[in-house]
Amino acid sequence: MSVKASAKVLAVFALTVLFAACAPPDDQRKNEQQGRAGAPTGCCQRTETSCASPVTKEQCDEIRGAFHEGGDCRSDTGSCGVEHE
């Protein structure tokens, strides 16, 4: 194997290790996939002026917020609003 080929193999290996170290833990990936796989999403009102979206009810329960299905977090007010189609 030439020096150039060895360097390429080593670079690919180093990138693989780097990306594996930066990947979220398996349970976090599983929760994200479940959220996309069909659980309804909405807005989670954490405090009077603090919200997050899109989140599932389970994610909102974990941070002890009030879940509003189909809602969207308004950045101007920090409160959940309902999407209108």
ChimeraX attribute file (.defattr): number of C-alpha atoms within 10 A of each C-alpha:
attribute: neighborCount
match mode: 1-to-1
recipient: residues
	/A:1	5
	/A:2	6
	/A:3	8
	/A:4	9
	/A:5	10
	/A:6	11
	/A:7	11
	/A:8	11
	/A:9	11
	/A:10	12
	/A:11	12
	/A:12	12
	/A:13	11
	/A:14	12
	/A:15	11
	/A:16	11
	/A:17	11
	/A:18	11
	/A:19	10
	/A:20	11
	/A:21	10
	/A:22	8
	/A:23	10
	/A:24	11
	/A:25	10
	/A:26	9
	/A:27	9
	/A:28	11
	/A:29	12
	/A:30	11
	/A:31	14
	/A:32	14
	/A:33	12
	/A:34	13
	/A:35	18
	/A:36	12
	/A:37	9
	/A:38	9
	/A:39	13
	/A:40	15
	/A:41	22
	/A:42	24
	/A:43	27
	/A:44	29
	/A:45	25
	/A:46	19
	/A:47	12
	/A:48	10
	/A:49	13
	/A:50	16
	/A:51	23
	/A:52	21
	/A:53	19
	/A:54	19
	/A:55	24
	/A:56	24
	/A:57	20
	/A:58	15
	/A:59	17
	/A:60	23
	/A:61	14
	/A:62	8
	/A:63	11
	/A:64	13
	/A:65	18
	/A:66	16
	/A:67	24
	/A:68	21
	/A:69	18
	/A:70	18
	/A:71	22
	/A:72	22
	/A:73	22
	/A:74	17
	/A:75	12
	/A:76	7
	/A:77	12
	/A:78	16
	/A:79	20
	/A:80	27
	/A:81	16
	/A:82	14
	/A:83	11
	/A:84	6
	/A:85	3
